[in-house]
Amino acid sequence: MFDGWAPTLTALIEAGDSTPTPRRIEAMPTGPRWVNRPGITLIGDAAHLMPPVGEGANQAMLDAAELAGVLAANPADPDSAIRAYEEAMFTRIHPIAEMSARVQAMMLSPTAADDIVRFFTARPSEPAAAS
């Protein structure tokens, strides 16, 4: 399975206690929305499961902080606070989820190595592979 890989990478695999176990990468479609229900909402992966490219945990923590902030600012009307949180979260998450999907596609493409180098070395005025 790893023929042609660099010996330093295969050494890491061989040093493991078991064979590698392939895992599916799960993600929700971009732009998820739901009908608001009084007294309940979702945060983190439950609200916006994204490919593991570096944004999911950050956004989950921001969800929690923003939800806490709107609830603290409007303790007399938690349902209104939750609606405000959800609308702000939907708006914030949509472009981040799209970017995460593009980065995952780039990292899994046949030209991934070259694409990743371009992504991290592109000048601000040049389009990167995932943008």
N, CA, C and O atoms as CSV, one atom per row, in Angstrom:
chain,resi,resn,atom,element,x,y,z
A,1,MET,N,N,0.817,-1.193,0.000
A,1,MET,CA,C,0.000,0.000,0.000
A,1,MET,C,C,0.868,1.267,0.000
A,1,MET,O,O,0.436,2.305,-0.501
A,2,PHE,N,N,2.049,1.196,0.539
A,2,PHE,CA,C,2.886,2.386,0.666
A,2,PHE,C,C,4.147,2.319,-0.198
A,2,PHE,O,O,5.137,2.993,0.089
A,3,ASP,N,N,4.108,1.500,-1.263
A,3,ASP,CA,C,5.249,1.431,-2.179
A,3,ASP,C,C,5.540,2.808,-2.753
A,3,ASP,O,O,4.632,3.531,-3.162
A,4,GLY,N,N,6.842,3.163,-2.778
A,4,GLY,CA,C,7.243,4.446,-3.339
A,4,GLY,C,C,7.222,5.587,-2.344
A,4,GLY,O,O,7.645,6.692,-2.683
A,5,TRP,N,N,6.745,5.366,-1.129
A,5,TRP,CA,C,6.724,6.419,-0.118
A,5,TRP,C,C,8.144,6.595,0.428
A,5,TRP,O,O,8.963,5.678,0.365
A,6,ALA,N,N,8.415,7.760,0.950
A,6,ALA,CA,C,9.722,8.047,1.539
A,6,ALA,C,C,9.951,7.127,2.742
A,6,ALA,O,O,9.032,6.896,3.528
A,7,PRO,N,N,11.173,6.601,2.888
A,7,PRO,CA,C,11.475,5.703,4.008
A,7,PRO,C,C,11.193,6.334,5.375
A,7,PRO,O,O,10.828,5.621,6.309
A,8,THR,N,N,11.352,7.642,5.510
A,8,THR,CA,C,11.068,8.273,6.804
A,8,THR,C,C,9.577,8.201,7.140
A,8,THR,O,O,9.213,8.120,8.313
A,9,LEU,N,N,8.711,8.228,6.120
A,9,LEU,CA,C,7.277,8.101,6.375
A,9,LEU,C,C,6.888,6.652,6.651
A,9,LEU,O,O,6.108,6.383,7.564
A,10,THR,N,N,7.424,5.722,5.874
A,10,THR,CA,C,7.075,4.320,6.111
A,10,THR,C,C,7.621,3.841,7.450
A,10,THR,O,O,7.041,2.948,8.068
A,11,ALA,N,N,8.731,4.422,7.909
A,11,ALA,CA,C,9.271,4.058,9.226
A,11,ALA,C,C,8.278,4.429,10.323
A,11,ALA,O,O,8.138,3.698,11.303
A,12,LEU,N,N,7.599,5.541,10.170
A,12,LEU,CA,C,6.581,5.924,11.162
A,12,LEU,C,C,5.435,4.908,11.176
A,12,LEU,O,O,4.947,4.528,12.241
A,13,ILE,N,N,5.020,4.485,10.015
A,13,ILE,CA,C,3.937,3.500,9.929
A,13,ILE,C,C,4.380,2.168,10.520
A,13,ILE,O,O,3.638,1.540,11.276
A,14,GLU,N,N,5.596,1.738,10.174
A,14,GLU,CA,C,6.103,0.455,10.665
A,14,GLU,C,C,6.328,0.470,12.179
A,14,GLU,O,O,6.272,-0.579,12.820
A,15,ALA,N,N,6.579,1.637,12.750
A,15,ALA,CA,C,6.802,1.734,14.193
A,15,ALA,C,C,5.505,1.620,14.987
A,15,ALA,O,O,5.545,1.476,16.209
A,16,GLY,N,N,4.367,1.682,14.321
A,16,GLY,CA,C,3.080,1.599,15.006
A,16,GLY,C,C,2.813,0.214,15.541
A,16,GLY,O,O,3.420,-0.762,15.101
A,17,ASP,N,N,1.905,0.132,16.491
A,17,ASP,CA,C,1.548,-1.143,17.105
A,17,ASP,C,C,0.584,-1.966,16.256
A,17,ASP,O,O,0.416,-3.161,16.497
A,18,SER,N,N,-0.050,-1.338,15.267
A,18,SER,CA,C,-1.008,-2.057,14.431
A,18,SER,C,C,-0.969,-1.479,13.023
A,18,SER,O,O,-0.318,-0.467,12.762
A,19,THR,N,N,-1.675,-2.139,12.138
A,19,THR,CA,C,-1.726,-1.644,10.765
A,19,THR,C,C,-2.613,-0.400,10.718
A,19,THR,O,O,-3.506,-0.239,11.550
A,20,PRO,N,N,-2.365,0.474,9.748
A,20,PRO,CA,C,-3.223,1.670,9.628
A,20,PRO,C,C,-4.680,1.278,9.387
A,20,PRO,O,O,-4.964,0.318,8.671
A,21,THR,N,N,-5.576,2.012,9.978
A,21,THR,CA,C,-7.005,1.777,9.811
A,21,THR,C,C,-7.593,2.952,9.037
A,21,THR,O,O,-7.640,4.071,9.549
A,22,PRO,N,N,-8.037,2.707,7.820
A,22,PRO,CA,C,-8.658,3.814,7.062
A,22,PRO,C,C,-9.910,4.304,7.775
A,22,PRO,O,O,-10.681,3.503,8.304
A,23,ARG,N,N,-10.110,5.598,7.789
A,23,ARG,CA,C,-11.292,6.208,8.404
A,23,ARG,C,C,-11.959,7.129,7.392
A,23,ARG,O,O,-11.285,7.805,6.615
A,24,ARG,N,N,-13.254,7.150,7.406
A,24,ARG,CA,C,-14.001,8.060,6.539
A,24,ARG,C,C,-13.852,9.492,7.054
A,24,ARG,O,O,-13.731,9.719,8.258
A,25,ILE,N,N,-13.862,10.431,6.151
A,25,ILE,CA,C,-13.897,11.840,6.529
A,25,ILE,C,C,-15.336,12.291,6.341
A,25,ILE,O,O,-15.847,12.337,5.221
A,26,GLU,N,N,-15.975,12.620,7.442
A,26,GLU,CA,C,-17.381,13.038,7.402
A,26,GLU,C,C,-17.463,14.559,7.405
A,26,GLU,O,O,-16.654,15.229,8.046
A,27,ALA,N,N,-18.424,15.089,6.698
A,27,ALA,CA,C,-18.676,16.528,6.700
A,27,ALA,C,C,-20.123,16.758,6.289
A,27,ALA,O,O,-20.707,15.979,5.536
A,28,MET,N,N,-20.682,17.841,6.800
A,28,MET,CA,C,-22.033,18.232,6.401
A,28,MET,C,C,-21.941,19.060,5.122
A,28,MET,O,O,-20.894,19.637,4.831
A,29,PRO,N,N,-23.015,19.122,4.369
A,29,PRO,CA,C,-23.024,20.038,3.228
A,29,PRO,C,C,-22.830,21.474,3.723
A,29,PRO,O,O,-23.185,21.795,4.858
A,30,THR,N,N,-22.272,22.329,2.878
A,30,THR,CA,C,-22.102,23.724,3.289
A,30,THR,C,C,-23.456,24.422,3.282
A,30,THR,O,O,-24.349,24.082,2.506
A,31,GLY,N,N,-23.582,25.398,4.159
A,31,GLY,CA,C,-24.819,26.177,4.221
A,31,GLY,C,C,-25.948,25.538,4.993
A,31,GLY,O,O,-27.109,25.758,4.648
A,32,PRO,N,N,-25.659,24.736,6.049
A,32,PRO,CA,C,-26.772,24.116,6.778
A,32,PRO,C,C,-27.591,25.172,7.520
A,32,PRO,O,O,-27.045,26.131,8.066
A,33,ARG,N,N,-28.874,24.980,7.528
A,33,ARG,CA,C,-29.798,25.826,8.296
A,33,ARG,C,C,-30.886,24.922,8.847
A,33,ARG,O,O,-31.173,23.864,8.287
A,34,TRP,N,N,-31.472,25.336,9.919
A,34,TRP,CA,C,-32.608,24.608,10.460
A,34,TRP,C,C,-33.609,25.612,10.975
A,34,TRP,O,O,-33.289,26.781,11.193
A,35,VAL,N,N,-34.820,25.141,11.167
A,35,VAL,CA,C,-35.869,25.989,11.722
A,35,VAL,C,C,-35.596,26.130,13.214
A,35,VAL,O,O,-35.385,25.141,13.916
A,36,ASN,N,N,-35.602,27.357,13.682
A,36,ASN,CA,C,-35.359,27.622,15.098
A,36,ASN,C,C,-36.438,26.965,15.948
A,36,ASN,O,O,-37.625,26.998,15.622
A,37,ARG,N,N,-35.984,26.358,17.065
A,37,ARG,CA,C,-36.902,25.771,18.036
A,37,ARG,C,C,-36.625,26.416,19.386
A,37,ARG,O,O,-35.476,26.442,19.827
A,38,PRO,N,N,-37.635,26.930,20.043
A,38,PRO,CA,C,-37.426,27.602,21.330
A,38,PRO,C,C,-36.682,26.714,22.331
A,38,PRO,O,O,-37.007,25.541,22.514
A,39,GLY,N,N,-35.683,27.308,22.964
A,39,GLY,CA,C,-34.975,26.643,24.048
A,39,GLY,C,C,-33.875,25.674,23.642
A,39,GLY,O,O,-33.270,25.038,24.505
A,40,ILE,N,N,-33.604,25.548,22.350
A,40,ILE,CA,C,-32.592,24.577,21.925
A,40,ILE,C,C,-31.851,25.099,20.694
A,40,ILE,O,O,-32.425,25.789,19.851
A,41,THR,N,N,-30.570,24.757,20.611
A,41,THR,CA,C,-29.786,25.070,19.430
A,41,THR,C,C,-28.634,24.084,19.326
A,41,THR,O,O,-28.507,23.186,20.158
A,42,LEU,N,N,-27.815,24.242,18.335
A,42,LEU,CA,C,-26.659,23.380,18.128
A,42,LEU,C,C,-25.400,24.231,18.053
A,42,LEU,O,O,-25.431,25.380,17.611
A,43,ILE,N,N,-24.286,23.642,18.497
A,43,ILE,CA,C,-22.982,24.290,18.348
A,43,ILE,C,C,-21.979,23.249,17.854
A,43,ILE,O,O,-22.233,22.046,17.911
A,44,GLY,N,N,-20.846,23.730,17.375
A,44,GLY,CA,C,-19.749,22.843,16.992
A,44,GLY,C,C,-20.120,21.879,15.882
A,44,GLY,O,O,-20.891,22.220,14.985
A,45,ASP,N,N,-19.568,20.664,15.942
A,45,ASP,CA,C,-19.788,19.672,14.892
A,45,ASP,C,C,-21.268,19.349,14.702
A,45,ASP,O,O,-21.686,19.018,13.592
A,46,ALA,N,N,-22.058,19.438,15.751
A,46,ALA,CA,C,-23.489,19.163,15.603
A,46,ALA,C,C,-24.147,20.178,14.683
A,46,ALA,O,O,-25.128,19.861,14.011
A,47,ALA,N,N,-23.619,21.389,14.644
A,47,ALA,CA,C,-24.179,22.456,13.817
A,47,ALA,C,C,-23.535,22.541,12.443
A,47,ALA,O,O,-24.184,22.913,11.466
A,48,HIS,N,N,-22.247,22.192,12.372
A,48,HIS,CA,C,-21.517,22.413,11.114
A,48,HIS,C,C,-20.277,21.533,11.023
A,48,HIS,O,O,-19.153,22.035,11.059
A,49,LEU,N,N,-20.472,20.237,10.905
A,49,LEU,CA,C,-19.357,19.297,10.785
A,49,LEU,C,C,-18.602,19.567,9.491
A,49,LEU,O,O,-19.174,19.500,8.403
A,50,MET,N,N,-17.300,19.876,9.617
A,50,MET,CA,C,-16.465,20.213,8.462
A,50,MET,C,C,-15.318,19.217,8.330
A,50,MET,O,O,-14.994,18.504,9.281
A,51,PRO,N,N,-14.700,19.170,7.138
A,51,PRO,CA,C,-13.511,18.331,6.996
A,51,PRO,C,C,-12.430,18.775,7.994
A,51,PRO,O,O,-12.380,19.948,8.366
A,52,PRO,N,N,-11.578,17.857,8.421
A,52,PRO,CA,C,-10.555,18.199,9.426
A,52,PRO,C,C,-9.375,18.955,8.811
A,52,PRO,O,O,-8.294,18.396,8.625
A,53,VAL,N,N,-9.601,20.229,8.499
A,53,VAL,CA,C,-8.536,21.031,7.898
A,53,VAL,C,C,-8.147,22.215,8.772
A,53,VAL,O,O,-7.445,23.114,8.309
A,54,GLY,N,N,-8.589,22.236,10.031
A,54,GLY,CA,C,-8.095,23.247,10.958
A,54,GLY,C,C,-9.090,24.272,11.434
A,54,GLY,O,O,-8.694,25.184,12.160
A,55,GLU,N,N,-10.357,24.187,11.075
A,55,GLU,CA,C,-11.316,25.200,11.493
A,55,GLU,C,C,-12.390,24.695,12.451
A,55,GLU,O,O,-12.962,25.489,13.198
A,56,GLY,N,N,-12.672,23.419,12.446
A,56,GLY,CA,C,-13.797,22.903,13.221
A,56,GLY,C,C,-13.758,23.237,14.699
A,56,GLY,O,O,-14.734,23.764,15.234
A,57,ALA,N,N,-12.656,22.944,15.373
A,57,ALA,CA,C,-12.561,23.212,16.815
A,57,ALA,C,C,-12.592,24.711,17.095
A,57,ALA,O,O,-13.205,25.151,18.067
A,58,ASN,N,N,-11.932,25.493,16.247
A,58,ASN,CA,C,-11.960,26.951,16.431
A,58,ASN,C,C,-13.388,27.475,16.351
A,58,ASN,O,O,-13.800,28.293,17.173
A,59,GLN,N,N,-14.134,27.008,15.370
A,59,GLN,CA,C,-15.500,27.484,15.195
A,59,GLN,C,C,-16.412,26.984,16.318
A,59,GLN,O,O,-17.331,27.693,16.726
A,60,ALA,N,N,-16.170,25.783,16.816
A,60,ALA,CA,C,-16.967,25.259,17.935
A,60,ALA,C,C,-16.762,26.124,19.181
A,60,ALA,O,O,-17.720,26.445,19.884
A,61,MET,N,N,-15.516,26.497,19.448
A,61,MET,CA,C,-15.257,27.359,20.615
A,61,MET,C,C,-15.885,28.729,20.424
A,61,MET,O,O,-16.414,29.304,21.375
A,62,LEU,N,N,-15.834,29.265,19.197
A,62,LEU,CA,C,-16.455,30.557,18.927
A,62,LEU,C,C,-17.971,30.452,19.048
A,62,LEU,O,O,-18.610,31.374,19.555
A,63,ASP,N,N,-18.559,29.345,18.592
A,63,ASP,CA,C,-19.994,29.119,18.787
A,63,ASP,C,C,-20.354,29.244,20.265
A,63,ASP,O,O,-21.276,29.973,20.632
A,64,ALA,N,N,-19.618,28.528,21.103
A,64,ALA,CA,C,-19.916,28.528,22.537
A,64,ALA,C,C,-19.788,29.928,23.128
A,64,ALA,O,O,-20.638,30.357,23.908
A,65,ALA,N,N,-18.725,30.638,22.756
A,65,ALA,CA,C,-18.517,31.985,23.283
A,65,ALA,C,C,-19.611,32.943,22.813
A,65,ALA,O,O,-20.118,33.744,23.597
A,66,GLU,N,N,-19.970,32.859,21.540
A,66,GLU,CA,C,-20.997,33.758,21.019
A,66,GLU,C,C,-22.367,33.440,21.603
A,66,GLU,O,O,-23.132,34.349,21.925
A,67,LEU,N,N,-22.680,32.159,21.740
A,67,LEU,CA,C,-23.960,31.786,22.344
A,67,LEU,C,C,-24.016,32.257,23.793
A,67,LEU,O,O,-25.030,32.803,24.226
A,68,ALA,N,N,-22.947,32.052,24.540
A,68,ALA,CA,C,-22.901,32.524,25.931
A,68,ALA,C,C,-23.067,34.038,25.987
A,68,ALA,O,O,-23.765,34.554,26.860
A,69,GLY,N,N,-22.437,34.746,25.072
A,69,GLY,CA,C,-22.529,36.205,25.052
A,69,GLY,C,C,-23.940,36.703,24.805
A,69,GLY,O,O,-24.405,37.609,25.497
A,70,VAL,N,N,-24.637,36.121,23.819
A,70,VAL,CA,C,-25.997,36.598,23.548
A,70,VAL,C,C,-26.960,36.192,24.659
A,70,VAL,O,O,-27.902,36.926,24.958
A,71,LEU,N,N,-26.735,35.036,25.270
A,71,LEU,CA,C,-27.588,34.638,26.399
A,71,LEU,C,C,-27.364,35.551,27.606
A,71,LEU,O,O,-28.317,35.939,28.281
A,72,ALA,N,N,-26.107,35.891,27.873
A,72,ALA,CA,C,-25.801,36.783,29.001
A,72,ALA,C,C,-26.333,38.184,28.748
A,72,ALA,O,O,-26.753,38.863,29.685
A,73,ALA,N,N,-26.321,38.625,27.499
A,73,ALA,CA,C,-26.796,39.973,27.171
A,73,ALA,C,C,-28.314,40.069,27.177
A,73,ALA,O,O,-28.860,41.167,27.281
A,74,ASN,N,N,-29.003,38.942,27.069
A,74,ASN,CA,C,-30.455,38.959,26.989
A,74,ASN,C,C,-31.058,37.838,27.838
A,74,ASN,O,O,-31.762,36.975,27.314
A,75,PRO,N,N,-30.783,37.848,29.152
A,75,PRO,CA,C,-31.247,36.737,29.990
A,75,PRO,C,C,-32.768,36.635,30.100
A,75,PRO,O,O,-33.288,35.561,30.404
A,76,ALA,N,N,-33.479,37.713,29.863
A,76,ALA,CA,C,-34.941,37.685,29.977
A,76,ALA,C,C,-35.601,37.031,28.763
A,76,ALA,O,O,-36.765,36.637,28.834
A,77,ASP,N,N,-34.873,36.911,27.655
A,77,ASP,CA,C,-35.458,36.345,26.438
A,77,ASP,C,C,-34.462,35.403,25.753
A,77,ASP,O,O,-33.912,35.735,24.703
A,78,PRO,N,N,-34.233,34.230,26.350
A,78,PRO,CA,C,-33.250,33.307,25.776
A,78,PRO,C,C,-33.602,32.848,24.356
A,78,PRO,O,O,-32.703,32.601,23.552
A,79,ASP,N,N,-34.882,32.731,24.041
A,79,ASP,CA,C,-35.254,32.293,22.698
A,79,ASP,C,C,-34.817,33.313,21.642
A,79,ASP,O,O,-34.353,32.932,20.568
A,80,SER,N,N,-34.962,34.587,21.941
A,80,SER,CA,C,-34.508,35.636,21.029
A,80,SER,C,C,-32.984,35.609,20.910
A,80,SER,O,O,-32.439,35.798,19.822
A,81,ALA,N,N,-32.307,35.376,22.019
A,81,ALA,CA,C,-30.843,35.300,22.012
A,81,ALA,C,C,-30.378,34.124,21.151
A,81,ALA,O,O,-29.412,34.249,20.399
A,82,ILE,N,N,-31.057,32.995,21.261
A,82,ILE,CA,C,-30.687,31.824,20.466
A,82,ILE,C,C,-30.907,32.096,18.983
A,82,ILE,O,O,-30.070,31.723,18.162
A,83,ARG,N,N,-32.007,32.733,18.627
A,83,ARG,CA,C,-32.251,33.075,17.219
A,83,ARG,C,C,-31.145,33.986,16.690
A,83,ARG,O,O,-30.665,33.796,15.572
A,84,ALA,N,N,-30.737,34.978,17.495
A,84,ALA,CA,C,-29.667,35.887,17.075
A,84,ALA,C,C,-28.356,35.126,16.896
A,84,ALA,O,O,-27.641,35.348,15.918
A,85,TYR,N,N,-28.036,34.234,17.829
A,85,TYR,CA,C,-26.826,33.410,17.705
A,85,TYR,C,C,-26.873,32.598,16.425
A,85,TYR,O,O,-25.903,32.579,15.667
A,86,GLU,N,N,-28.005,31.917,16.170
A,86,GLU,CA,C,-28.088,31.046,14.997
A,86,GLU,C,C,-27.897,31.827,13.696
A,86,GLU,O,O,-27.160,31.382,12.816
A,87,GLU,N,N,-28.539,32.965,13.564
A,87,GLU,CA,C,-28.395,33.753,12.337
A,87,GLU,C,C,-26.948,34.192,12.129
A,87,GLU,O,O,-26.428,34.116,11.016
A,88,ALA,N,N,-26.294,34.654,13.206
A,88,ALA,CA,C,-24.889,35.069,13.100
A,88,ALA,C,C,-23.995,33.873,12.777
A,88,ALA,O,O,-23.070,33.989,11.972
A,89,MET,N,N,-24.267,32.731,13.398
A,89,MET,CA,C,-23.458,31.539,13.164
A,89,MET,C,C,-23.621,31.050,11.729
A,89,MET,O,O,-22.629,30.702,11.087
A,90,PHE,N,N,-24.854,31.015,11.209
A,90,PHE,CA,C,-25.064,30.579,9.823
A,90,PHE,C,C,-24.259,31.455,8.858
A,90,PHE,O,O,-23.627,30.947,7.932
A,91,THR,N,N,-24.285,32.746,9.078
A,91,THR,CA,C,-23.566,33.681,8.214
A,91,THR,C,C,-22.060,33.485,8.328
A,91,THR,O,O,-21.353,33.498,7.320
A,92,ARG,N,N,-21.567,33.304,9.543
A,92,ARG,CA,C,-20.118,33.139,9.776
A,92,ARG,C,C,-19.610,31.821,9.207
A,92,ARG,O,O,-18.535,31.782,8.609
A,93,ILE,N,N,-20.362,30.746,9.383
A,93,ILE,CA,C,-19.892,29.402,9.040
A,93,ILE,C,C,-19.882,29.130,7.547
A,93,ILE,O,O,-18.996,28.422,7.067
A,94,HIS,N,N,-20.824,29.659,6.802
A,94,HIS,CA,C,-20.951,29.311,5.388
A,94,HIS,C,C,-19.635,29.458,4.602
A,94,HIS,O,O,-19.221,28.488,3.966
A,95,PRO,N,N,-18.961,30.613,4.612
A,95,PRO,CA,C,-17.708,30.704,3.841
A,95,PRO,C,C,-16.591,29.830,4.416
A,95,PRO,O,O,-15.732,29.360,3.670
A,96,ILE,N,N,-16.592,29.611,5.707
A,96,ILE,CA,C,-15.558,28.773,6.324
A,96,ILE,C,C,-15.759,27.318,5.919
A,96,ILE,O,O,-14.788,26.619,5.629
A,97,ALA,N,N,-16.992,26.859,5.896
A,97,ALA,CA,C,-17.280,25.485,5.472
A,97,ALA,C,C,-16.941,25.292,3.998
A,97,ALA,O,O,-16.416,24.245,3.618
A,98,GLU,N,N,-17.235,26.282,3.167
A,98,GLU,CA,C,-16.869,26.186,1.749
A,98,GLU,C,C,-15.356,26.106,1.582
A,98,GLU,O,O,-14.859,25.294,0.803
A,99,MET,N,N,-14.620,26.949,2.314
A,99,MET,CA,C,-13.150,26.929,2.238
A,99,MET,C,C,-12.618,25.580,2.718
A,99,MET,O,O,-11.698,25.032,2.112
A,100,SER,N,N,-13.177,25.044,3.783
A,100,SER,CA,C,-12.729,23.747,4.301
A,100,SER,C,C,-12.949,22.639,3.272
A,100,SER,O,O,-12.101,21.760,3.115
A,101,ALA,N,N,-14.076,22.678,2.575
A,101,ALA,CA,C,-14.346,21.679,1.535
A,101,ALA,C,C,-13.345,21.817,0.387
A,101,ALA,O,O,-12.885,20.813,-0.156
A,102,ARG,N,N,-13.003,23.061,0.013
A,102,ARG,CA,C,-12.021,23.256,-1.064
A,102,ARG,C,C,-10.640,22.761,-0.640
A,102,ARG,O,O,-9.933,22.144,-1.437
A,103,VAL,N,N,-10.253,23.026,0.605
A,103,VAL,CA,C,-8.944,22.571,1.089
A,103,VAL,C,C,-8.911,21.039,1.125
A,103,VAL,O,O,-7.913,20.438,0.729
A,104,GLN,N,N,-9.981,20.408,1.591
A,104,GLN,CA,C,-10.013,18.945,1.608
A,104,GLN,C,C,-9.887,18.408,0.187
A,104,GLN,O,O,-9.116,17.476,-0.043
A,105,ALA,N,N,-10.614,18.959,-0.761
A,105,ALA,CA,C,-10.533,18.497,-2.146
A,105,ALA,C,C,-9.112,18.659,-2.681
A,105,ALA,O,O,-8.604,17.789,-3.388
A,106,MET,N,N,-8.477,19.775,-2.340
A,106,MET,CA,C,-7.107,20.012,-2.776
A,106,MET,C,C,-6.168,18.963,-2.179
A,106,MET,O,O,-5.308,18.427,-2.878
A,107,MET,N,N,-6.331,18.672,-0.891
A,107,MET,CA,C,-5.426,17.750,-0.210
A,107,MET,C,C,-5.619,16.302,-0.651
A,107,MET,O,O,-4.723,15.478,-0.465
A,108,LEU,N,N,-6.752,15.988,-1.222
A,108,LEU,CA,C,-7.019,14.620,-1.669
A,108,LEU,C,C,-6.883,14.458,-3.180
A,108,LEU,O,O,-7.139,13.376,-3.710
A,109,SER,N,N,-6.487,15.507,-3.871
A,109,SER,CA,C,-6.378,15.440,-5.329
A,109,SER,C,C,-5.076,14.747,-5.746
A,109,SER,O,O,-4.147,14.654,-4.944
A,110,PRO,N,N,-5.000,14.265,-6.978
A,110,PRO,CA,C,-3.764,13.644,-7.465
A,110,PRO,C,C,-2.581,14.619,-7.495
A,110,PRO,O,O,-1.427,14.192,-7.487
A,111,THR,N,N,-2.860,15.910,-7.530
A,111,THR,CA,C,-1.797,16.920,-7.565
A,111,THR,C,C,-1.640,17.612,-6.213
A,111,THR,O,O,-1.178,18.751,-6.146
A,112,ALA,N,N,-2.022,16.927,-5.142
A,112,ALA,CA,C,-2.056,17.525,-3.812
A,112,ALA,C,C,-0.725,18.145,-3.384
A,112,ALA,O,O,-0.706,19.269,-2.882
A,113,ALA,N,N,0.368,17.444,-3.572
A,113,ALA,CA,C,1.662,17.974,-3.111
A,113,ALA,C,C,1.965,19.319,-3.761
A,113,ALA,O,O,2.333,20.270,-3.071
A,114,ASP,N,N,1.815,19.409,-5.075
A,114,ASP,CA,C,2.074,20.674,-5.764
A,114,ASP,C,C,1.060,21.743,-5.356
A,114,ASP,O,O,1.423,22.903,-5.159
A,115,ASP,N,N,-0.205,21.353,-5.230
A,115,ASP,CA,C,-1.249,22.308,-4.854
A,115,ASP,C,C,-1.008,22.893,-3.464
A,115,ASP,O,O,-1.213,24.086,-3.242
A,116,ILE,N,N,-0.573,22.050,-2.533
A,116,ILE,CA,C,-0.332,22.520,-1.164
A,116,ILE,C,C,0.855,23.474,-1.140
A,116,ILE,O,O,0.817,24.485,-0.438
A,117,VAL,N,N,1.898,23.174,-1.887
A,117,VAL,CA,C,3.046,24.088,-1.960
A,117,VAL,C,C,2.584,25.434,-2.503
A,117,VAL,O,O,2.941,26.477,-1.956
A,118,ARG,N,N,1.788,25.423,-3.581
A,118,ARG,CA,C,1.270,26.688,-4.139
A,118,ARG,C,C,0.391,27.414,-3.123
A,118,ARG,O,O,0.464,28.636,-2.997
A,119,PHE,N,N,-0.429,26.671,-2.408
A,119,PHE,CA,C,-1.332,27.256,-1.419
A,119,PHE,C,C,-0.555,28.044,-0.356
A,119,PHE,O,O,-0.943,29.152,0.015
A,120,PHE,N,N,0.545,27.456,0.128
A,120,PHE,CA,C,1.292,28.094,1.204
A,120,PHE,C,C,2.347,29.085,0.724
A,120,PHE,O,O,2.903,29.825,1.536
A,121,THR,N,N,2.633,29.116,-0.564
A,121,THR,CA,C,3.657,30.035,-1.053
A,121,THR,C,C,3.103,31.125,-1.956
A,121,THR,O,O,3.854,31.996,-2.394
A,122,ALA,N,N,1.802,31.099,-2.246
A,122,ALA,CA,C,1.199,32.116,-3.108
A,122,ALA,C,C,1.302,33.486,-2.446
A,122,ALA,O,O,1.108,33.624,-1.238
A,123,ARG,N,N,1.605,34.478,-3.246
A,123,ARG,CA,C,1.623,35.858,-2.755
A,123,ARG,C,C,0.177,36.297,-2.590
A,123,ARG,O,O,-0.708,35.752,-3.250
A,124,PRO,N,N,-0.082,37.270,-1.724
A,124,PRO,CA,C,-1.476,37.705,-1.491
A,124,PRO,C,C,-2.219,38.092,-2.774
A,124,PRO,O,O,-3.437,37.927,-2.846
A,125,SER,N,N,-1.508,38.604,-3.786
A,125,SER,CA,C,-2.195,39.003,-5.015
A,125,SER,C,C,-2.403,37.841,-5.969
A,125,SER,O,O,-3.104,37.991,-6.969
A,126,GLU,N,N,-1.811,36.684,-5.687
A,126,GLU,CA,C,-1.967,35.504,-6.539
A,126,GLU,C,C,-3.046,34.591,-5.961
A,126,GLU,O,O,-3.130,34.431,-4.743
A,127,PRO,N,N,-3.863,33.997,-6.811
A,127,PRO,CA,C,-4.859,33.061,-6.288
A,127,PRO,C,C,-4.191,31.769,-5.811
A,127,PRO,O,O,-3.359,31.201,-6.519
A,128,ALA,N,N,-4.549,31.314,-4.631
A,128,ALA,CA,C,-4.045,30.032,-4.126
A,128,ALA,C,C,-4.966,28.935,-4.621
A,128,ALA,O,O,-6.093,29.213,-5.033
A,129,ALA,N,N,-4.510,27.699,-4.588
A,129,ALA,CA,C,-5.273,26.567,-5.130
A,129,ALA,C,C,-6.613,26.398,-4.462
A,129,ALA,O,O,-7.568,25.991,-5.124
A,130,ALA,N,N,-6.735,26.697,-3.159
A,130,ALA,CA,C,-7.988,26.454,-2.453
A,130,ALA,C,C,-8.870,27.687,-2.403
A,130,ALA,O,O,-9.945,27.631,-1.806
A,131,SER,N,N,-8.463,28.801,-3.003
A,131,SER,CA,C,-9.331,29.977,-2.923
A,131,SER,C,C,-10.181,30.153,-4.131
A,131,SER,O,O,-10.962,31.102,-4.203
